[in-house]
Amino acid sequence: MLSNFKEKMKRDLKLCYQELEQAHKVVEQFQKALLQASQKKKTMEILKEREEKRHYDRIAYQERIFMDEVASSLFQQKERS
């Protein structure tokens, strides 16, 4: 009877270890997926920041051109007066 109990406990323990190993594999897969998603998110954030910078640089350039035109126009008006 004790030997049956020991054998059952060994089988149960072996099954628990197999389940634990399988759970570790699942966790590893989720960790890899999370890492890939994090890297993709970071890449997208960097691309977004670059695009925003380009956008603001274009606006600043257009504003400088406009202000130069205003200054030039004012200068020409002063010269005529």
Backbone hydrogen bonds, N-H to C=O, Kabsch-Sander energy under -0.5 kcal/mol:
donor,donor_aa,acceptor,acceptor_aa,energy
5,F,1,M,-2.0
6,K,2,L,-2.5
7,E,3,S,-2.5
8,K,4,N,-2.6
9,M,5,F,-2.5
10,K,6,K,-2.4
11,R,7,E,-2.6
12,D,8,K,-2.8
13,L,9,M,-2.8
14,K,10,K,-2.7
15,L,11,R,-2.6
16,C,12,D,-2.5
17,Y,13,L,-2.4
18,Q,14,K,-2.3
19,E,15,L,-2.5
20,L,16,C,-2.5
21,E,17,Y,-2.6
22,Q,18,Q,-2.4
23,A,19,E,-2.5
24,H,20,L,-2.3
25,K,21,E,-2.0
26,V,22,Q,-2.2
27,V,23,A,-2.5
28,E,24,H,-2.5
29,Q,25,K,-2.2
30,F,26,V,-2.4
31,Q,27,V,-2.6
32,K,28,E,-2.4
33,A,29,Q,-2.4
34,L,30,F,-2.7
35,L,31,Q,-2.5
36,Q,32,K,-2.6
37,A,33,A,-2.5
38,S,34,L,-2.7
39,Q,35,L,-2.5
40,K,36,Q,-2.5
41,K,37,A,-2.6
42,K,38,S,-2.5
43,T,39,Q,-2.4
44,M,40,K,-2.5
45,E,41,K,-2.5
46,I,42,K,-2.3
47,L,43,T,-2.5
48,K,44,M,-2.5
49,E,45,E,-2.6
50,R,46,I,-2.4
51,E,47,L,-2.4
52,E,48,K,-2.6
53,K,49,E,-2.4
54,R,50,R,-2.5
55,H,51,E,-2.5
56,Y,52,E,-2.8
57,D,53,K,-2.7
58,R,54,R,-2.4
59,I,55,H,-2.2
60,A,56,Y,-2.7
61,Y,57,D,-2.5
62,Q,58,R,-2.6
63,E,59,I,-2.5
64,R,60,A,-2.3
65,I,61,Y,-2.4
66,F,62,Q,-2.4
67,M,63,E,-2.9
68,D,64,R,-2.6
69,E,65,I,-2.4
70,V,66,F,-2.5
71,A,67,M,-2.8
72,S,68,D,-2.8
73,S,69,E,-2.6
74,L,70,V,-2.7
75,F,71,A,-2.5
76,Q,72,S,-2.5
77,Q,73,S,-2.3
78,K,74,L,-2.2
79,E,75,F,-2.2
80,R,76,Q,-1.7
81,S,77,Q,-1.3
